[in-house]
């Protein structure tokens, strides 16, 4: 192996190690929660919102062409929301504006994210995955009140 190749391999390894350390710091030190797939839950067919504790809520959403038919979501500021998402037909997206929630709705699977709403206001929801001719109508909103 030529010296320049060893240098390139060494630098590449150092950069990968730096990225790994950065990810670990973000995940542990800053509380960044990575969305995941829930394997112990079967896909559901009803959209529901219910309270699970003091300022703690759970939302089940079924994405369908071309709408989120979820119940009206109005929560007090400081609430924590557990979101479980599935799809009834094709792949959809689920992005809540002004948060780090960005999920994929996949038929036959359930994805999950947790978000805390500290500021009052409206948080628009949009589908970010092209799902057909009515894709632009696939929106929703979460209202956070004082």
KOLKE-364235 format. One record per atom (N, C-alpha, C): x, y negated, z negated. Coordinates in steps of 0.02 Angstrom, whole numbers, padded with zeros to 5 digits, always signed. Layout:
XYZ
...
***
This chain:
+00042+00059+00000
+00000+00000+00000
+00045-00062+00000
+00027-00109+00040
+00064-00171+00047
+00048-00216-00012
+00096-00259-00030
+00088-00303-00087
+00025-00347-00081
+00011-00373-00022
-00048-00417-00013
-00113-00378-00026
-00114-00314-00008
-00173-00273-00022
-00183-00264-00097
-00129-00253-00134
-00134-00246-00207
-00159-00311-00238
-00136-00367-00213
-00159-00432-00239
-00234-00440-00226
-00257-00424-00166
-00327-00430-00148
-00370-00384-00191
-00349-00321-00200
-00386-00274-00243
-00388-00298-00315
-00332-00325-00339
-00330-00351-00407
-00377-00410-00417
-00376-00457-00370
-00421-00515-00373
-00494-00493-00369
-00509-00445-00325
-00578-00420-00318
-00601-00389-00384
-00559-00349-00415
-00576-00318-00479
-00587-00371-00533
-00545-00422-00534
-00552-00476-00584
-00617-00514-00574
-00635-00528-00512
-00698-00563-00499
-00758-00521-00520
-00756-00456-00505
-00811-00412-00525
-00817-00408-00601
-00760-00404-00635
-00760-00403-00708
-00788-00469-00736
-00770-00525-00705
-00796-00590-00726
-00872-00593-00719
-00899-00569-00663
-00971-00568-00653
-01005-00523-00704
-00977-00465-00718
-01006-00420-00768
-01007-00452-00837
-00953-00483-00856
-00951-00518-00921
-01003-00574-00922
-01008-00611-00867
-01058-00665-00863
-01129-00638-00872
-01145-00582-00840
-01211-00552-00847
-01224-00530-00919
-01175-00500-00950
-01182-00478-01019
-01192-00537-01066
-01156-00591-01056
-01164-00651-01097
-01233-00680-01088
-01256-00685-01026
-01323-00712-01013
-01377-00668-01045
-01371-00603-01039
-01422-00557-01065
-01423-00556-01140
-01366-00562-01173
-01365-00556-01246
-01365-00624-01281
-01327-00671-01255
-01320-00735-01289
-01375-00785-01275
-01406-00781-01217
-01456-00830-01198
-01526-00801-01193
-01534-00738-01209
-01600-00707-01210
-01632-00700-01142
-01593-00695-01090
-01622-00685-01023
-01651-00615-01020
-01716-00612-01004
-01751-00548-01001
-01760-00528-00928
-01733-00472-00910
-01737-00448-00841
-01802-00410-00833
-01843-00428-00781
-01904-00390-00770
-01889-00317-00755
-01935-00275-00773
-01923-00204-00763
-01984-00167-00740
-01974-00105-00723
-02028-00061-00703
-02049-00019-00763
-02113-00015-00776
-02139+00023-00833
-02156+00092-00809
-02120+00142-00833
-02131+00210-00809
-02181+00249-00850
-02194+00228-00912
-02240+00266-00955
-02312+00241-00949
-02326+00194-00905
-02393+00168-00896
-02418+00183-00826
-02477+00210-00822
-02507+00223-00756
-02536+00158-00729
-02535+00150-00662
-02566+00090-00633
-02639+00085-00654
-02660+00025-00668
-02728+00011-00690
-02769-00019-00634
-02834-00022-00641
-02877-00047-00588
-02915-00110-00608
-02912-00129-00671
-02948-00188-00696
-02899-00242-00718
-02914-00304-00702
-02876-00361-00728
-02903-00377-00797
-02859-00382-00847
-02881-00396-00915
-02831-00443-00949
-02857-00480-00997
-02817-00523-01040
-02842-00511-01111
-02797-00494-01156
-02818-00485-01225
-02761-00505-01272
-02781-00523-01333
-02733-00545-01383
-02706-00485-01421
-02640-00483-01430
-02608-00428-01465
-02578-00449-01532
-02578-00513-01547
-02551-00538-01610
-02559-00614-01613
-02530-00643-01664
-02533-00715-01672
-02491-00748-01617
-02523-00786-01573
-02492-00818-01516
-02457-00768-01469
-02485-00709-01465
-02458-00656-01422
-02515-00627-01381
-02505-00622-01315
-02557-00601-01269
-02529-00550-01221
-02575-00511-01192
-02556-00462-01141
-02602-00472-01081
-02573-00476-01022
-02610-00487-00960
-02596-00430-00912
-02649-00397-00889
-02643-00345-00837
-02670-00375-00773
-02630-00374-00720
-02650-00404-00656
-02643-00352-00601
-02696-00346-00561
-02694-00304-00501
-02694-00352-00441
-02640-00352-00403
-02637-00393-00343
-02672-00357-00287
-02717-00393-00253
-02755-00364-00198
-02754-00413-00139
-02763-00386-00080
-02768-00431-00022
-02829-00474-00030
-02827-00533-00031
-02773-00581-00034
-02787-00626-00093
-02787-00597-00152
-02804-00636-00211
-02779-00601-00275
-02766-00643-00325
-02759-00618-00393
-02828-00628-00424
-02863-00576-00441
-02930-00583-00469
-02928-00578-00544
-02875-00606-00573
-02866-00602-00645
-02913-00649-00681
-02928-00636-00744
-02971-00680-00782
-02938-00748-00792
-02978-00798-00809
-02950-00864-00824
-02902-00857-00882
-02842-00883-00873
-02790-00879-00925
-02779-00948-00953
-02802-00957-01015
-02791-01021-01051
-02766-01003-01120
-02704-01022-01134
-02671-01003-01195
-02645-01065-01232
-02637-01061-01298
-02608-01117-01334
-02533-01122-01322
-02505-01182-01327
-02434-01192-01320
-02397-01151-01372
-02340-01123-01352
-02302-01081-01396
-02320-01007-01391
-02367-00991-01347
-02389-00922-01339
-02338-00881-01300
-02337-00817-01315
-02295-00770-01279
-02342-00723-01240
-02328-00714-01177
-02372-00675-01133
-02333-00616-01104
-02358-00556-01115
-02331-00496-01084
-02371-00483-01021
-02339-00482-00964
-02373-00474-00899
-02357-00405-00871
-02410-00368-00856
-02405-00303-00823
-02437-00310-00755
-02402-00293-00702
-02424-00307-00634
-02421-00244-00592
-02474-00233-00553
-02475-00179-00504
-02511-00203-00442
-02512-00163-00390
-02546-00181-00328
-02596-00127-00310
-02652-00149-00282
-02703-00103-00260
-02698-00084-00187
-02652-00116-00149
-02650-00102-00077
-02580-00105-00048
-02549-00163-00044
-02483-00170-00013
-02436-00205-00063
-02375-00215-00043
-02327-00250-00085
-02343-00325-00087
-02347-00352-00147
-02360-00423-00159
-02305-00451-00203
-02301-00517-00207
-02256-00550-00253
-02296-00586-00307
-02263-00605-00361
-02296-00639-00417
-02245-00685-00449
-02250-00749-00433
-02203-00798-00461
-02242-00851-00499
-02222-00863-00562
-02253-00915-00603
-02207-00975-00601
-02232-01030-00574
-02192-01091-00567
-02169-01116-00636
-02110-01144-00639
-02079-01173-00699
-02061-01120-00751
-02058-01056-00731
-02035-01002-00775
-01986-00959-00736
-01959-00909-00770
-01914-00863-00735
-01950-00798-00716
-02018-00799-00715
-02056-00740-00696
-02060-00735-00620
-02035-00680-00594
-02035-00668-00522
-02038-00592-00513
-02099-00566-00504
-02109-00494-00502
-02132-00471-00434
-02122-00407-00420
-02149-00375-00361
-02206-00330-00382
-02262-00334-00348
-02320-00291-00360
-02317-00235-00308
-02304-00174-00331
-02294-00117-00287
-02350-00066-00300
-02384-00042-00248
-02436+00008-00259
-02408+00070-00294
-02444+00093-00345
-02423+00152-00381
-02372+00140-00435
-02350+00078-00445
-02300+00062-00496
-02324+00003-00538
-02298-00003-00598
-02314-00059-00642
-02249-00095-00658
-02247-00161-00646
-02189-00201-00665
-02208-00245-00724
-02157-00269-00761
-02169-00302-00824
-02122-00361-00833
-02148-00414-00864
-02106-00471-00884
-02139-00503-00945
-02099-00536-00985
-02123-00573-01043
-02102-00645-01035
-02148-00690-01049
-02134-00762-01043
-02164-00799-01102
-02129-00850-01125
-02153-00893-01179
-02168-00962-01148
-02228-00986-01161
-02249-01051-01135
-02245-01101-01192
-02193-01143-01191
-02184-01190-01246
-02214-01258-01231
-02223-01275-01167
-02250-01340-01149
-02320-01334-01120
-02367-01378-01142
-02434-01378-01112
-02431-01398-01038
-02482-01375-01001
-02486-01392-00931
-02512-01334-00890
-02513-01344-00825
-02535-01291-00779
-02473-01259-00748
-02473-01194-00747
-02419-01155-00718
-02446-01117-00658
-02436-01143-00597
-02462-01109-00537
-02429-01041-00526
-02468-00995-00499
-02444-00929-00480
-02451-00922-00405
-02399-00899-00372
-02401-00889-00299
-02374-00820-00282
-02398-00794-00226
-02372-00732-00198
-02313-00751-00154
-02255-00724-00168
-02195-00742-00130
-02174-00688-00080
-02217-00638-00071
-02203-00584-00024
-02258-00583+00029
-02239-00592+00092
-02290-00595+00144
-02330-00530+00145
-02396-00536+00133
-02439-00477+00125
-02495-00474+00176
-02493-00516+00225
-02544-00513+00277
-02571-00582+00295
-02623-00582+00336
-02648-00644+00365
-02676-00693+00314
-02700-00671+00256
-02727-00716+00205
-02678-00731+00149
-02614-00719+00162
-02563-00727+00111
-02563-00796+00077
-02574-00848+00115
-02570-00916+00088
-02624-00930+00037
-02677-00890+00034
-02731-00900-00014
-02719-00864-00080
-02665-00827-00085
-02651-00787-00144
-02617-00829-00197
-02657-00863-00236
-02631-00908-00289
-02672-00898-00352
-02645-00923-00406
-02679-00921-00471
-02650-00975-00515
-02672-00978-00577
-02646-01029-00623
-02652-01004-00695
-02604-01023-00735
-02606-01012-00807
-02607-01080-00839
-02656-01092-00881
-02663-01157-00915
-02640-01150-00988
-02595-01194-01007
-02571-01196-01075
-02595-01261-01106
-02632-01253-01162
-02661-01312-01196
-02626-01324-01262
-02632-01383-01287
-02601-01402-01350
-02632-01370-01409
***
